[in-house]
Amino acid sequence: MTGQQIVRKEAFEKAVFTKTQKTNARTESEIAMFESNIVVYKFVQDLHFFVTGGEDENELILATVLQGFFDAVGILLRGNVEKREALENLDLILLCLDEIVDGGIVLETDANVIAGKVASNSLDAGASLSEQTLTQALASAREHLTRSLLK
């Protein structure tokens, strides 16, 4: 990206954030048009989740992507979806995005599948996810993250 593209992207993100700030998208996702883009968003605690697409995209698909991402994050964070927990587990959240979309193509929207793939990618090489309970998998993923941060 060029410097000008980055500035435009940041301006777009700030404008979208400002426009959606006064809405109440806490129980269900909201959909808005902004600068020829469809913006689907949802808020929980002090976190704001956004999915954007061009005006020719299907807003129901974008809403499904957002809900899958939101639910997968909730599973991985064990329902404690708030800023501090999200920052401590940012690598898992980014892996969720990687499992959902690749090159603009939606690969998966089922939160359980997404969370399972993220957890299995975070486990030590010797154990498979099917051999562990979800709680054990999440604990193992957290230990792996802690070890990698301490290196």
TORKOL-4160 file (C-alpha; in steps of 0.2 Angstrom, whole numbers, padded with zeros to 4 digits, m for minus):
151
<pt num="1" X="0000" Y="0000" Z="0000"/>
<pt num="2" X="0006" Y="0017" Z="m0004"/>
<pt num="3" X="0006" Y="0031" Z="0009"/>
<pt num="4" X="m0009" Y="0039" Z="0001"/>
<pt num="5" X="m0019" Y="0023" Z="0001"/>
<pt num="6" X="m0015" Y="0020" Z="0020"/>
<pt num="7" X="m0021" Y="0038" Z="0024"/>
<pt num="8" X="m0037" Y="0035" Z="0014"/>
<pt num="9" X="m0040" Y="0018" Z="0023"/>
<pt num="10" X="m0037" Y="0026" Z="0040"/>
<pt num="11" X="m0049" Y="0040" Z="0036"/>
<pt num="12" X="m0062" Y="0028" Z="0030"/>
<pt num="13" X="m0060" Y="0018" Z="0046"/>
<pt num="14" X="m0061" Y="0033" Z="0057"/>
<pt num="15" X="m0077" Y="0039" Z="0048"/>
<pt num="16" X="m0086" Y="0022" Z="0049"/>
<pt num="17" X="m0081" Y="0022" Z="0068"/>
<pt num="18" X="m0088" Y="0039" Z="0071"/>
<pt num="19" X="m0104" Y="0036" Z="0061"/>
<pt num="20" X="m0108" Y="0020" Z="0070"/>
<pt num="21" X="m0103" Y="0026" Z="0087"/>
<pt num="22" X="m0120" Y="0032" Z="0092"/>
<pt num="23" X="m0130" Y="0016" Z="0086"/>
<pt num="24" X="m0135" Y="0002" Z="0098"/>
<pt num="25" X="m0128" Y="m0014" Z="0089"/>
<pt num="26" X="m0127" Y="m0024" Z="0105"/>
<pt num="27" X="m0140" Y="m0037" Z="0103"/>
<pt num="28" X="m0140" Y="m0039" Z="0084"/>
<pt num="29" X="m0129" Y="m0034" Z="0069"/>
<pt num="30" X="m0133" Y="m0017" Z="0061"/>
<pt num="31" X="m0130" Y="m0014" Z="0042"/>
<pt num="32" X="m0126" Y="0003" Z="0035"/>
<pt num="33" X="m0120" Y="0010" Z="0018"/>
<pt num="34" X="m0105" Y="0021" Z="0019"/>
<pt num="35" X="m0095" Y="0028" Z="0004"/>
<pt num="36" X="m0101" Y="0014" Z="m0008"/>
<pt num="37" X="m0097" Y="0001" Z="0005"/>
<pt num="38" X="m0108" Y="m0010" Z="0015"/>
<pt num="39" X="m0103" Y="m0010" Z="0033"/>
<pt num="40" X="m0110" Y="m0024" Z="0045"/>
<pt num="41" X="m0106" Y="m0021" Z="0063"/>
<pt num="42" X="m0109" Y="m0027" Z="0081"/>
<pt num="43" X="m0103" Y="m0021" Z="0098"/>
<pt num="44" X="m0100" Y="m0030" Z="0114"/>
<pt num="45" X="m0093" Y="m0023" Z="0130"/>
<pt num="46" X="m0079" Y="m0011" Z="0124"/>
<pt num="47" X="m0076" Y="m0020" Z="0107"/>
<pt num="48" X="m0083" Y="m0016" Z="0090"/>
<pt num="49" X="m0083" Y="m0029" Z="0076"/>
<pt num="50" X="m0085" Y="m0023" Z="0058"/>
<pt num="51" X="m0086" Y="m0032" Z="0041"/>
<pt num="52" X="m0085" Y="m0022" Z="0026"/>
<pt num="53" X="m0088" Y="m0026" Z="0007"/>
<pt num="54" X="m0092" Y="m0017" Z="m0009"/>
<pt num="55" X="m0109" Y="m0011" Z="m0013"/>
<pt num="56" X="m0111" Y="m0026" Z="m0025"/>
<pt num="57" X="m0108" Y="m0038" Z="m0010"/>
<pt num="58" X="m0123" Y="m0048" Z="m0002"/>
<pt num="59" X="m0126" Y="m0040" Z="0015"/>
<pt num="60" X="m0133" Y="m0056" Z="0022"/>
<pt num="61" X="m0116" Y="m0065" Z="0018"/>
<pt num="62" X="m0107" Y="m0051" Z="0026"/>
<pt num="63" X="m0118" Y="m0052" Z="0041"/>
<pt num="64" X="m0115" Y="m0071" Z="0042"/>
<pt num="65" X="m0096" Y="m0068" Z="0041"/>
<pt num="66" X="m0098" Y="m0056" Z="0056"/>
<pt num="67" X="m0108" Y="m0068" Z="0066"/>
<pt num="68" X="m0097" Y="m0082" Z="0063"/>
<pt num="69" X="m0082" Y="m0072" Z="0068"/>
<pt num="70" X="m0090" Y="m0065" Z="0083"/>
<pt num="71" X="m0096" Y="m0082" Z="0089"/>
<pt num="72" X="m0079" Y="m0090" Z="0086"/>
<pt num="73" X="m0071" Y="m0076" Z="0096"/>
<pt num="74" X="m0083" Y="m0079" Z="0110"/>
<pt num="75" X="m0079" Y="m0098" Z="0110"/>
<pt num="76" X="m0061" Y="m0095" Z="0110"/>
<pt num="77" X="m0062" Y="m0082" Z="0124"/>
<pt num="78" X="m0074" Y="m0092" Z="0134"/>
<pt num="79" X="m0087" Y="m0079" Z="0133"/>
<pt num="80" X="m0076" Y="m0066" Z="0141"/>
<pt num="81" X="m0077" Y="m0055" Z="0126"/>
<pt num="82" X="m0069" Y="m0038" Z="0132"/>
<pt num="83" X="m0054" Y="m0028" Z="0127"/>
<pt num="84" X="m0041" Y="m0034" Z="0139"/>
<pt num="85" X="m0045" Y="m0053" Z="0135"/>
<pt num="86" X="m0045" Y="m0049" Z="0116"/>
<pt num="87" X="m0028" Y="m0041" Z="0117"/>
<pt num="88" X="m0021" Y="m0055" Z="0127"/>
<pt num="89" X="m0027" Y="m0067" Z="0114"/>
<pt num="90" X="m0025" Y="m0057" Z="0098"/>
<pt num="91" X="m0016" Y="m0070" Z="0089"/>
<pt num="92" X="m0031" Y="m0082" Z="0091"/>
<pt num="93" X="m0042" Y="m0068" Z="0085"/>
<pt num="94" X="m0031" Y="m0065" Z="0070"/>
<pt num="95" X="m0031" Y="m0084" Z="0066"/>
<pt num="96" X="m0050" Y="m0083" Z="0066"/>
<pt num="97" X="m0050" Y="m0071" Z="0052"/>
<pt num="98" X="m0037" Y="m0081" Z="0043"/>
<pt num="99" X="m0049" Y="m0096" Z="0044"/>
<pt num="100" X="m0064" Y="m0086" Z="0038"/>
<pt num="101" X="m0058" Y="m0077" Z="0023"/>
<pt num="102" X="m0043" Y="m0079" Z="0011"/>
<pt num="103" X="m0040" Y="m0067" Z="m0003"/>
<pt num="104" X="m0058" Y="m0060" Z="m0001"/>
<pt num="105" X="m0066" Y="m0077" Z="m0003"/>
<pt num="106" X="m0076" Y="m0083" Z="0012"/>
<pt num="107" X="m0070" Y="m0100" Z="0017"/>
<pt num="108" X="m0080" Y="m0104" Z="0033"/>
<pt num="109" X="m0094" Y="m0096" Z="0044"/>
<pt num="110" X="m0097" Y="m0109" Z="0057"/>
<pt num="111" X="m0091" Y="m0103" Z="0073"/>
<pt num="112" X="m0088" Y="m0120" Z="0080"/>
<pt num="113" X="m0077" Y="m0126" Z="0065"/>
<pt num="114" X="m0068" Y="m0109" Z="0065"/>
<pt num="115" X="m0064" Y="m0110" Z="0084"/>
<pt num="116" X="m0059" Y="m0129" Z="0082"/>
<pt num="117" X="m0047" Y="m0125" Z="0068"/>
<pt num="118" X="m0039" Y="m0111" Z="0077"/>
<pt num="119" X="m0037" Y="m0121" Z="0093"/>
<pt num="120" X="m0030" Y="m0136" Z="0084"/>
<pt num="121" X="m0017" Y="m0124" Z="0075"/>
<pt num="122" X="m0012" Y="m0118" Z="0092"/>
<pt num="123" X="m0010" Y="m0135" Z="0100"/>
<pt num="124" X="0007" Y="m0143" Z="0103"/>
<pt num="125" X="0011" Y="m0154" Z="0088"/>
<pt num="126" X="0009" Y="m0171" Z="0097"/>
<pt num="127" X="m0009" Y="m0170" Z="0101"/>
<pt num="128" X="m0025" Y="m0169" Z="0090"/>
<pt num="129" X="m0040" Y="m0158" Z="0094"/>
<pt num="130" X="m0051" Y="m0174" Z="0093"/>
<pt num="131" X="m0041" Y="m0182" Z="0108"/>
<pt num="132" X="m0044" Y="m0167" Z="0119"/>
<pt num="133" X="m0060" Y="m0158" Z="0126"/>
<pt num="134" X="m0063" Y="m0140" Z="0120"/>
<pt num="135" X="m0058" Y="m0134" Z="0137"/>
<pt num="136" X="m0041" Y="m0144" Z="0137"/>
<pt num="137" X="m0038" Y="m0137" Z="0119"/>
<pt num="138" X="m0041" Y="m0119" Z="0124"/>
<pt num="139" X="m0029" Y="m0122" Z="0139"/>
<pt num="140" X="m0016" Y="m0129" Z="0128"/>
<pt num="141" X="m0018" Y="m0115" Z="0116"/>
<pt num="142" X="m0016" Y="m0102" Z="0130"/>
<pt num="143" X="0000" Y="m0111" Z="0136"/>
<pt num="144" X="0007" Y="m0112" Z="0119"/>
<pt num="145" X="0004" Y="m0093" Z="0117"/>
<pt num="146" X="0012" Y="m0089" Z="0133"/>
<pt num="147" X="0027" Y="m0099" Z="0129"/>
<pt num="148" X="0029" Y="m0091" Z="0112"/>
<pt num="149" X="0027" Y="m0073" Z="0120"/>
<pt num="150" X="0040" Y="m0077" Z="0133"/>
<pt num="151" X="0053" Y="m0083" Z="0120"/>
